[in-house]
Amino acid sequence: HVVQKLFKNKTKKNPKQFITICIPDDKIEKCRDYKLITEVTQDGNDFSWTQIYYTTTRVTNKFTIGKECDMETVGGKKFKATVQMEGGKLSTSFPNYQHVTEIVGDKLVEEKTFARVLQTKEISSIHTH
């Protein structure tokens, strides 16, 4: 059974402090008001996670729960990660960075922690298959 959902940014908590830690100064202004669409497709333990920024930059990461995979950031940085699922939450950790995501009703809730600064986003569902 394949489930596909499309989400669009709704709210962010603590974006300014998080942005100044994670993003170079020359890119901060461009990132303040970005529009992000996230498309999540799940087929059992297999996921396809696509993020579309500014309607021109598109990054798709495919992963299987519990298996190491290659991933890429919207900035083009490539890395290896293992995504875990506990209690319906997807999580992945790196040195100084943790990302936890879950679907709550019609919202995608993301919590990112970088250098001990937490950012929380609620992203509203705009389409479901």
C-alpha positions as CSV (number, residue, x, y, z in Angstrom):
1,H,0.0,0.0,0.0
2,V,1.6,3.2,-1.2
3,V,0.8,6.5,0.6
4,Q,1.8,9.8,-0.9
5,K,1.3,13.2,0.8
6,L,2.3,16.7,-0.3
7,F,2.9,19.4,2.4
8,K,3.6,23.2,2.3
9,N,5.3,25.3,5.0
10,K,2.9,26.6,7.7
11,T,4.8,27.8,10.8
12,K,8.3,27.8,12.2
13,K,9.4,28.2,15.7
14,N,12.9,29.7,16.4
15,P,13.9,30.2,12.7
16,K,16.2,33.2,13.1
17,Q,18.6,31.6,15.6
18,F,18.5,28.3,13.7
19,I,19.2,30.0,10.3
20,T,22.1,32.0,11.6
21,I,23.8,28.9,12.9
22,C,23.2,26.6,9.8
23,I,23.4,29.0,6.9
24,P,26.2,31.2,5.6
25,D,25.6,35.0,5.9
26,D,25.4,35.5,2.2
27,K,22.4,33.1,1.9
28,I,20.4,34.1,5.0
29,E,18.3,36.8,3.4
30,K,17.2,34.4,0.6
31,C,16.3,31.7,3.1
32,R,14.1,33.9,5.4
33,D,11.0,33.8,3.3
34,Y,11.6,30.6,1.2
35,K,8.6,28.5,0.1
36,L,9.1,24.8,0.6
37,I,7.0,21.9,-0.6
38,T,7.7,18.5,0.8
39,E,6.4,15.3,-0.9
40,V,6.5,12.1,1.1
41,T,5.8,8.7,-0.5
42,Q,5.8,5.6,1.7
43,D,5.6,2.0,0.6
44,G,6.1,-0.1,3.8
45,N,9.6,0.7,5.1
46,D,10.6,2.4,1.8
47,F,10.3,6.2,1.5
48,S,10.9,8.8,-1.1
49,W,11.2,12.3,0.4
50,T,11.3,15.2,-2.1
51,Q,11.7,18.9,-1.1
52,I,11.1,21.6,-3.6
53,Y,12.5,25.1,-2.8
54,Y,11.6,28.3,-4.8
55,T,9.9,26.0,-7.2
56,T,13.2,25.5,-9.0
57,T,15.4,23.4,-6.7
58,R,14.2,19.9,-6.2
59,V,16.0,17.3,-4.0
60,T,14.8,13.7,-3.6
61,N,16.2,11.3,-1.1
62,K,15.1,7.6,-1.1
63,F,15.6,5.5,2.0
64,T,14.6,2.3,3.8
65,I,14.0,2.3,7.5
66,G,17.1,1.0,9.4
67,K,19.4,0.8,6.3
68,E,22.2,3.2,5.6
69,C,21.7,5.3,2.4
70,D,23.1,8.2,0.5
71,M,21.4,11.5,1.0
72,E,21.8,15.1,-0.3
73,T,20.9,18.5,1.1
74,V,19.2,21.2,-1.0
75,G,22.6,22.9,-1.0
76,G,24.2,19.8,-2.7
77,K,26.0,18.4,0.3
78,K,26.0,14.6,0.1
79,F,26.2,12.3,3.1
80,K,25.4,8.9,4.4
81,A,22.6,8.4,7.0
82,T,20.4,5.7,8.5
83,V,16.8,6.7,9.2
84,Q,15.0,5.1,12.1
85,M,11.3,4.9,12.9
86,E,10.0,4.8,16.5
87,G,6.4,5.5,17.5
88,G,5.6,6.8,14.0
89,K,8.5,9.3,14.1
90,L,11.3,9.3,11.5
91,S,14.7,10.3,13.0
92,T,18.2,10.6,11.9
93,S,21.3,11.9,13.7
94,F,24.7,13.2,12.8
95,P,27.4,14.9,14.9
96,N,25.8,18.1,16.2
97,Y,22.5,17.6,14.2
98,Q,19.3,15.6,14.8
99,H,16.2,15.6,12.6
100,V,12.8,14.1,13.8
101,T,9.7,14.1,11.6
102,E,6.2,12.8,12.1
103,I,2.8,13.2,10.4
104,V,0.2,14.5,12.8
105,G,-3.3,14.6,11.3
106,D,-2.8,16.7,8.1
107,K,0.5,18.2,9.2
108,L,4.1,17.2,8.8
109,V,5.9,18.2,12.1
110,E,9.7,18.6,11.8
111,E,12.1,19.1,14.7
112,K,15.7,20.0,13.8
113,T,18.4,20.4,16.4
114,F,21.7,21.8,15.4
115,A,24.4,22.9,17.8
116,R,21.8,22.6,20.6
117,V,19.4,25.0,18.9
118,L,15.9,23.5,18.2
119,Q,13.7,24.6,15.3
120,T,10.2,23.2,15.0
121,K,8.1,23.5,11.8
122,E,4.5,22.5,11.1
123,I,3.8,21.9,7.4
124,S,0.2,21.6,6.2
125,S,-1.0,18.9,3.9
126,I,-2.0,20.2,0.5
127,H,-2.6,16.8,-1.3
128,T,-2.9,13.1,-0.4
129,H,-3.0,10.0,-2.7
